[in-house]
Amino acid sequence: MASGGMKKFGDLVGSIDEGTSSARFLLFRAETAEVVCFHQKELRLICPQEGWVEQDPNEILSVVYECIERTVEKLIELGGNPQNDIVAIGVTNQRETTIVWDRTTGEPLYNAIVWQDMRTSSTVDQLLETVPNKTKNKNYLKPLCGLPLSPYFSAVKLRWLIDNVPKVKAAIRSGNCLFGTVDTWLMWNLTGGPDGGAHVTDVSNASRTMLMNIETLKYDKTLMKFFDVPVEILPEIRSSSEVYGLVKFKPLKNIPLAGCLGDQQSALVGQECLMRGRAKATYGTGCFLLYNTGTARIDSYHGLISTVAYQMGPDALPVYALEGSVAVAGAALGWLRDNLNLIGGASESESAALEVENNGDVYFVPAFSGLYAPYWDPEARGVICGITEDTQRGHIVRAALEAVCFQVRDILDAMNNDSGTPLQKLKVDGGMTANTTMMQWQADLIGLDVLKPKFVETTALGAAMVAGRAVGKWDIENVSVESDSTVFKPEISENERDVRYKRWKMAIERAVGWDKCP
């Protein structure tokens, strides 16, 4: 790496934040978390048929490259020197999204199958048939990997690709197939691709594949046999904070790639939920709650999953989390805009919801492709209940926003039951938190203080923190980046909260099992 010369901004750490709907590259000042510059670009979703959600892996890569180039240009305009100033790069990514490619050419063998994709429901049914004693127990593998058998996770998507795409089967036979989640795809390409690229993932992403043993942090023979996945195609599992290789891509050439976290785990780190008993919720396309359980893995008996939160270096103990996932959060607003033309965009949802005094007793369960935690029902479908001749646009928009809040309540109740330590406050981040009215409703419906930090780029920040830590430039444990927070306090009575939650549960009953044949 180039050296010498004064650094105008001090040490900078880059963060590649590759989400479902867009990718970004940000440059943070080490230990202060100040964003010096960034660039963001949207990504296309490809939906070839109902329930199928794909992306073009090459487009993901070119958008990330473009974000890096534009951000570096901005740094130079500000008087910075990328080769001198940037000390490390971290990666955070949409999890479970599955990519297979040819190790010799670097070309994808199929589109990326995105985490929301539901085509593998039939694959799950076939796999359930192979569970011993014909129990069809979807939690059969949970003691090993922490996860229920669901279309959500990567191994099921990989199984579908092997079964249905001849090119994938042929590449496995010839020894040329590589598999990875988006972090692996990006890191392999950034460190050289076919020319010696590092085929690696971190423990937080590997814990979402259903192939890693959650205790040993290694691929598990029983799991690989169950899914019939060859170990040769899998990336090496590493810690979340170490140097994986040097970047070969021109503007960042020879800068260490030194941190990797799945996006929700990255937000947990960025929100500084580094102690047992702290939790955060990220409101994006979906909504994800993570509760830090420390170095103890807690098995959930209430529909949550156990996941690896992070591992701060190869010799550190892993830190675990309980997680609850809501499939549809911000995506419901996109549906109201695109399918029903009820709003012009997500930013209009707040004013539309405030056109009415209350929710008009309308409840909306946006189970467009099943329900995730704590129900895990792929057969559930969306319902809007309680419509009368008085129902207006505002009632339906408000019901969509409240649906996210109610699902967060579902998950928090399960977390409190599993952990035995009731949460005291909830930290929040993500695009939907810009809606302050919704954040107030969130506090009302869970009966807890909701804290929204002034700094909202917590997902990107987490990856920067672990990368900076790996090269000795960010003392995560002792330097706090916590900014001032806006605090939303509950303003309704416990009785009103319980009555409304009971109505929500009635709506859930009408949604579950909807797609099952009678």
Helices and strands as residue ranges (DSSP letters): E 12-18, E 22-29, E 35-42, E 54-55, H 57-77, H 82-85, E 86-93, E 98-102, E 112-113, H 121-129, G 132-134, H 142-145, H 154-164, H 166-174, E 177-181, H 182-190, E 200-202, H 203-206, H 221-227, G 231-233, E 236-238, E 241-246, G 250-252, E 256-262, H 263-270, E 279-283, E 287-294, E 305-310, E 319-326, H 330-338, G 346-348, H 349-353, E 363-365, E 383-385, H 393-419, E 425-429, G 431-434, H 436-446, E 449-453, H 458-470, E 485-488, H 494-511
